Amino acid sequence: MALSGDLWAELPAERRIFCSVLLFSWAVYLWEAFLAHRQRRVYRTTTHVPQELGQIMDSETFEKSRLYQLDKSTFSFWSGLYSEVEGTMILLCGGIPFLWKLSGQISGHAGFGPEYEIVQSLVFLLLATLFSAMTGLPWSLYNTFVIEEKHGFNQQTLGFFFKDAIKKFVVTQCILLPVTSLLLYIIKIGGDYFFIYAWLFTLVVSLVLVTIYADYIAPLFDKFIPLPEGELKQQIETMAKSIDFPLTKVYVVEGSKRSSHSNAYFYGFFKNKRIVLFDTLLEEYSALNKEPAEGEDGENEETKSKTKSKKQGCKNEEVLAVLGHELGHWKLGHTVKNIIISQMNSFLCFFLFAVLIGQKELFAAFGFYDTQPTLIGLMIIFQFIFSPYNEVLSFCLTVLSRRFEFQADAFAKELGKAKDLYSALIKLNKDNLGFPVSDWIFSMWHYSHPPLLERLQALKDAKQE
């Protein structure tokens, strides 16, 4: 041990940094693999509905959810292993400095020399995201057209999938490249206090993106239609008014064009808030509950129509209960608290970045001996050096999120929605083939939402009253 300690101490600082990054990355991967193994063992051995679940889930649905989650876990193991090996090989083979030199050559051919670091950085970012998209494509295809298709969730055709993927890549670049160029410019001209200006810039960008996402970005991928006048809309407006939620519009999004998983959310700032409901959440609007029109073959150029043997989605009372939970997050200040935590973390990271950016050993550890590009510094420090901190923060946020979920359920209970939320949670768990049995360590580390049984138990007393 003493000898190995002496050898470690004799290594140059940059080699110790590089080895530490690799060792920590693999330690995290092995920890995640260990947790996943424990959870897969639960999937394999829990083949019958436990007694406490007898009134919640039938044996057929239980078996379907077990097989679905087992397939997802196996897929996650192999894709995670590939990702870890790929990342390791990129670091060991000098993939980052190679890509930086290549981007310099490309920008040089376009007439931009080494002094145009921001231009070279944008080329580097474009190449890196393109590489990531291409290497991730086979995994995404397998997940969508094998696993999700096998278990009845995929609603996309191959053409729709590629059209969607290209559109996402283009939209991402249209946002990412200008934002990155401005951030790099601010860091370069900001002087000693650039970290304050960089943080303020990212704060403004995040608020703008949250504001415009549902109105201008999301409609590029899915169709949003106003919820038609009727009993459900009236009940939603009444509930929002009762808790002073400044609701302006309610939309239904055609999520069934992509997947049969369901969701709901709200967005907006100040007095201009909107609620979005996925059509798969609404029993009477879900396309999956409708028979194909006469003369239709059940498939068009973009999506497939699949007739199911059972209803999907929730009744109006259950939808209101789910919204009561979501509005509870707003009323209890969870959204604001998450924003504050996020921005405090962002400020801290930029401050530490300002402290570390001058350390040439950090750049040398990743193959940058002669230059210290700002974008590479951001990547090294935020992605690699902060990895231990990010893991701890992620776990703490998971614990906090679970606490918030219980509080939002309790808020819905106070609105008199306990019985309907109880049944809605069961329906959504069945529709999404969620497996209600989990390994306690896996659950503690990964589940940002409490397990189904814990949420139902918290609602049970009020449901019985």
Sequence and secondary structure as in RCSB ss.txt:
>XXXX:A:sequence
MALSGDLWAELPAERRIFCSVLLFSWAVYLWEAFLAHRQRRVYRTTTHVPQELGQIMDSETFEKSRLYQLDKSTF
SFWSGLYSEVEGTMILLCGGIPFLWKLSGQISGHAGFGPEYEIVQSLVFLLLATLFSAMTGLPWSLYNTFVIEEK
HGFNQQTLGFFFKDAIKKFVVTQCILLPVTSLLLYIIKIGGDYFFIYAWLFTLVVSLVLVTIYADYIAPLFDKFI
PLPEGELKQQIETMAKSIDFPLTKVYVVEGSKRSSHSNAYFYGFFKNKRIVLFDTLLEEYSALNKEPAEGEDGEN
EETKSKTKSKKQGCKNEEVLAVLGHELGHWKLGHTVKNIIISQMNSFLCFFLFAVLIGQKELFAAFGFYDTQPTL
IGLMIIFQFIFSPYNEVLSFCLTVLSRRFEFQADAFAKELGKAKDLYSALIKLNKDNLGFPVSDWIFSMWHYSHP
PLLERLQALKDAKQE
>XXXX:A:secstr
 HHHHHHHHHS HHHHHHHHHHHHHHHHHHHHHHHHHHHHHHHHH  S  GGGTTT  HHHHHHHHHHHHHHHHH
HHHHHHHHHHHHHHHHHTTHHHHHHHHHHHHHHHTT  TT HHHHHHHHHHHHHHHHHHHHHHHHHHIIIIIIHH
TT B B HHHHHHHHHHHHHHHHHHHHHHHHHHHHHHHHSGGGHHHHHHHHHHHHHHHHHHHIIIIIGGGTS EE
E  SSHHHHHHHHHHHHTT  EEEEEEE GGGTBS   EEEE STT EEEEEEGGGBTTT GGGS   TT  SB 
SSBB    SS  SB HHHHHHHHHHHHHHHHTTHHHHHHHHHHHHHHHHHHHHHHHTT HHHHHHTT SS   HH
HHHHIIIIIITHHHHHHHHHHHHHHHHHHHHHHHHHHHHTT HHHHHHHHHHHHHHTT  S   HHHHHHH SS 
 HHHHHHHHHHHHH 
